[in-house]
Amino acid sequence: MTDPIRAFLSHATSDKAFVEKVAEQLGRAAVVFDAFEFATGDDLKQAILSGLDKAEIFVLFASRAALSSPSWTALAERAVNTRS
C-alpha cells in the first residue's frame, strides 16, 4: 500500500475554521495543516518548511482576507520560493 499524497494547506488565520473543515474531510494522513502539525512554541518558519517537505501539493486558500494581509502573503511567497 502506498502512502497518500499529502497537501500543505496554506491559509490566513481568519480562514482557519473553513480550512479546518477541509482538512478534516481530507483526513490527517492527507494534509499538512497547522492545527494538526504545529505545536505551541514551534518556530513558525521552520514548522512551515518542515510541513512543505512532507507535502507533495501546495494548496493556497487565497481569500480576500488572506490577500489583504501583508504578513500572510509575504510568508506564503517565501515558503513557495524556498521550495521552487
Contacts in CASP RR format, 6 or more apart in sequence:
PFRMAT RR
TARGET T0000
AUTHOR 0000-0000-0000
METHOD contacts of the structure
MODEL  1
MTDPIRAFLSHATSDKAFVEKVAEQLGRAAVVFDAFEFATGDDLKQAILS
GLDKAEIFVLFASRAALSSPSWTALAERAVNTRS
3 29 0 8 1.000
4 29 0 8 1.000
4 30 0 8 1.000
5 30 0 8 1.000
5 56 0 8 1.000
5 57 0 8 1.000
6 29 0 8 1.000
6 30 0 8 1.000
6 31 0 8 1.000
6 32 0 8 1.000
6 54 0 8 1.000
6 55 0 8 1.000
6 56 0 8 1.000
6 57 0 8 1.000
7 26 0 8 1.000
7 30 0 8 1.000
7 31 0 8 1.000
7 32 0 8 1.000
7 55 0 8 1.000
7 56 0 8 1.000
7 57 0 8 1.000
7 58 0 8 1.000
7 59 0 8 1.000
8 31 0 8 1.000
8 32 0 8 1.000
8 51 0 8 1.000
8 52 0 8 1.000
8 54 0 8 1.000
8 55 0 8 1.000
8 57 0 8 1.000
8 58 0 8 1.000
8 59 0 8 1.000
9 19 0 8 1.000
9 22 0 8 1.000
9 23 0 8 1.000
9 31 0 8 1.000
9 32 0 8 1.000
9 33 0 8 1.000
9 34 0 8 1.000
9 59 0 8 1.000
9 61 0 8 1.000
10 58 0 8 1.000
10 59 0 8 1.000
10 60 0 8 1.000
10 61 0 8 1.000
10 76 0 8 1.000
10 79 0 8 1.000
11 18 0 8 1.000
11 19 0 8 1.000
11 61 0 8 1.000
11 63 0 8 1.000
11 66 0 8 1.000
12 61 0 8 1.000
12 63 0 8 1.000
12 65 0 8 1.000
12 66 0 8 1.000
12 69 0 8 1.000
12 72 0 8 1.000
13 72 0 8 1.000
14 63 0 8 1.000
14 65 0 8 1.000
14 66 0 8 1.000
15 61 0 8 1.000
15 63 0 8 1.000
15 65 0 8 1.000
15 66 0 8 1.000
16 34 0 8 1.000
16 35 0 8 1.000
18 61 0 8 1.000
19 33 0 8 1.000
19 61 0 8 1.000
20 33 0 8 1.000
20 35 0 8 1.000
23 31 0 8 1.000
23 33 0 8 1.000
23 35 0 8 1.000
23 36 0 8 1.000
28 36 0 8 1.000
32 51 0 8 1.000
32 52 0 8 1.000
32 54 0 8 1.000
32 55 0 8 1.000
34 47 0 8 1.000
37 47 0 8 1.000
37 51 0 8 1.000
37 54 0 8 1.000
38 44 0 8 1.000
38 47 0 8 1.000
39 47 0 8 1.000
44 75 0 8 1.000
45 75 0 8 1.000
45 78 0 8 1.000
48 75 0 8 1.000
48 79 0 8 1.000
49 79 0 8 1.000
49 82 0 8 1.000
49 83 0 8 1.000
52 58 0 8 1.000
52 79 0 8 1.000
52 82 0 8 1.000
52 83 0 8 1.000
58 80 0 8 1.000
58 83 0 8 1.000
60 76 0 8 1.000
66 72 0 8 1.000
66 73 0 8 1.000
66 76 0 8 1.000
67 73 0 8 1.000
END
